[in-house]
């Protein structure tokens, strides 16, 4: 099966016009992708390994000002879940899990060692281990979070690395939102492309009928947690996308 010639995002329609984040999914046949989002972005980051709890990050509340407040106003080190760097080895085998649970209809892993340590009232999962393994856990949760198009703006505020790219993306989402009625496919496996202590790039493979589709994400360690790097200007989140006959290039890891 050849790579898709279209840059479509596998997550949802709300991101399409809004050039936001990951993509929803699907349709079948040759390429089953769901909505395409364009967006302006910035640099990436990440890390990997096992994690141990540690220092709470200092809060950096925003102050009122006469000038316009950035759309993505989440302050650095505001998560309250900063953790020390652990084992930085890339997980070449399925990581150990305490269990799998459903988040926005997507089955995601949970671990006392790798996270999430906290789940917000709206279901947003956060506080992952500062390691490549923690980043893999965070990527699964990011995919699930973006699948909920009803909360796409709120999710983007929490999930994206703050900056001009994220602000532009969120403004577009606020002015042009459309619900996606498509079903988002489950994650079937992952492949770490590159990993450093504060930046991890990886591919997530999703099952689409009898084949697989992959999207590419970069996570950055920012404010004591893994956040998603906005895509470059004019590119959809999750690009580049590809189709695969099987999971031979991935670590098969799924709760379904």
N, C-alpha and C positions, 0 to 999 in steps of 0.2 A: 504494500500500500504506500503510495507516495505522500509526501508532506502536503498539507493543505496550502493552496495558493492564496487563500483568503486569510486576512488577519482578523479573525473573529475571536471574541472573548468568550470563554465558557462560563460566564456567570450570569448575568442578567441584564435586562434591558435598561434598568435604571442607569447603568454605567455607560451605556452606549453613547448617547449624546453627551453625557456628562464626562466622558473620558475618565472613567474611574477605574477602578481597581481590578479586580480579577476577573472574571467573566463568568457567565452562567453557563448554561449548557444547551445545547443540543438538538439535534434533529438527526436523522440517521443517515445511513448510506455512506457516502464518502467522507463527509466531514460533519460532525454533529456538533456544532457550536452554537451557542446561544446568543449572545448579544455582543456587540463589539463596542469597545469604549476607546475614545481617544483621550489623551491627556498630556499635560506637560509635567515633566518630572525632574528628578535630581539624582544625585549619586546614591550608591548602595552601601550595605554593610552586613556583618554577621559574625557567627562564631559557633562552636559546637562542643558537645561533650556532656558529661554528667554535671549535675549542679547541687550545690549545697546552699542552704539559706544564709542570708546575711544582712548587711546594712540597709536600713530603710533609707530611700533616697530623700533628700531634703526637698520640701515643697517650694515651688516657685510661682506663687499666685500672680495672675495678671493684674495690673493696676489700671484704674480708669484713666483715659486719656482723651484729649480733644480730637485726636486723629482717629481714623477708622481702625477698628480692631480686626486683625487678620481672621479670616474665616476659620482656619484650623488653629484655635487658640490653646490647644493642649500644651501646658508648659513642660519644659524638660524636667526630668526627675520628679514628676508629679504622681507616678504610679504607686509609690509606697511599697514597691516590691523588688527593689534593687537586690541582686544576689551576686555572690562571688563567682569568679570564673572557675569552672571545674575541668574535667577531662575534655580536652579539645580534639579527641579523635573523631573522625567521621564515621557515623554508624553504617557499616557495610552489611550488617545483619539487622533483621527487624528488632527495634528496641523493645525492652521489657515494658509491659503496661500493667497498671493496676486494674484496668478495665476499659471498656468502650462505652460511649454514651451518645445519645442523639442531640445534635445542635443544629437547629434550622433544617431538620430532616436529613442532615449529613451525619454519618457515624464517625465520631472523632475519639482519639485516645486520651486517656488521663493517667497521670503518674505522679506519685508523691515526690519523686526525684526530679522529674523534668517539667511538671506543670500540667495544667494551669493551677496556680495556687489560689487564685481568686476568680469568681464569676460574678459579674455585675447583675443588678436586678433585671436588666434587659436581656440577659443571657450571654453577654460578651465575656469571653474567657481571656484571662491575662495572667501575667506573672509566670513566665517560663524560664527555664534554666539558661544561664549564660554559656551556652555551648552549642555545637552543631546539632546535637541530639535535641536540645531544647528548641532550636530553630525549626527542626523538622516537626516537632509537636506544634509549634506556633503556626507553621504553614498550614497544617491540616485545619486548625481552628480558624485561621484567616479565610480559608476557602469556604468553610461553613458559614462564617459570619457574613461574607459577601453574598451568600446565596439568598439571604433574606432581603428582598427588594423593598419591603415596607420600612426597613430601618437603614436604608443605604446611606443616607447623609450622616446620621448619628454614628454609624459604624465607621464610615470614612474618617470622621473626626478623631476617633479613637485609634484607628488602625494605621493611618498613613503617617509617615515621617513628616513633621511640621515643616513648612517652607512654602515658597511661592508656587511650586508645582501642585502641592496638596491644596493650597488656598484656591487656585484657579479651578481645579477639579471639583472641589466642593461647591463653589459658586455656580458652576455649570449644572451640577446635580440639583441645586436648589431651584434653579429656574426651568429645568427641563427634566422632569421625572416621569417615567412611565413604568407601570408594573409589568413584570414578565410572568407569563403563565406557564413557562416551560419548567420541566423537571430537571433539577440539577443532578448530574451523575455522581455516584460515590467515588471517593478516591481509592485507587487500587494499589498504589505504590509510589515510591519517590526515588529520585536520583540526585545526589548532591553534586553540583557542578564545581563549586569552588567554596572554600570555607576559610575564614580567618576569625580571630577572637570576636570581632565586632561586625562581621558581614558574612552572610551565607546566601549563596545563589543555588537554587535547586529547581528541579522539575517535578511536577506532580502528574501522575498518570491517572486518568479517569476512565472507567469502563463505559464504552459506548457500543451497545449491541455486542457483536462478537469480536470487536477490536478495541483499541485504546486511543485516547487523545491526550496529549500532554500540554501543559501550560508552564511557563517559566516565571518564577518569583524570586525577588531579592529581598531579604530581611536584614534590617539594620538594628544593632543594639543601641537604643536611644532612650534616655530617661529611665533606665533600669528595666527595660523589657524589649522584646523583639517587635519592631514595627515594620510595616510594608513600605518599600521604596516606591514613590510614584514613578510611572513610566516616563520615558523621554517625550518631549513635545511631539504631538501628532501620532503617537503610538498607543495602542490599546494595552491595558494592563494584562499581564499574562503572556504577552508576545515575547519571543516567537512561539507559535503553536506548531504541533506536529502530530502525525498519526503513526500508530505503531501496530504491528500485527500481534505482538505479545509483550510480555514484561521482562524479556531477557536482559534489557539494559537497565532495569529498575530493581529496587529492593521491594519485593511484593509485601505489602503491609496494609492490612485492611481488617476492619471489624465486621465485615459482611461477607 
